[in-house]
Amino acid sequence: MKYLGVDYGKKKIGLALSDGAIASIYKTLKINGLNDALYKIKKVIEQEEIERVVIGVAESGESKALVKKFIKELKKYPKVVVIETDETLTSHDAKDLMLKIGVSKKEKEDSYAAALILQNFLDSLN
């Protein structure tokens, strides 16, 4: 089964992929609104033959409403199962991980956060 991890933001979406064991960073999409985000995510779902989309949701804050709206719309897409999971501290943890391994590119931060979101979810299945 193929999974797509998503760290959804207002201007960028971090993505990670997994076959169900280990999450790997994939890419960061620059987006211009909800419709653009949905179009680009659906394109990735088709290209990568994704079956499950795991989306990180914050406990609170303004980003929570933004992510919830994205999830609501993506759930209308019949080809995938959308799973919500807690993303608390994943962006912070992604920055720490990038520093430890020597990655300094800001644009990769979102895909690292997506990989942590997805890996935490996969670990919870075992």
Secondary structure, DSSP 8 states (H G I E B T S, - for coil): --EEEEEE-SSEEEEEEESSS--EEEEEEE-SSHHHHHHHHHHHHHHHT--EEEEEE-SSSHHHHHHHHHHHHHTT-TTSEEEEEE-TTHHHHHHHHHHHHT---GGGHHHHHHHHHHHHHHHHH-
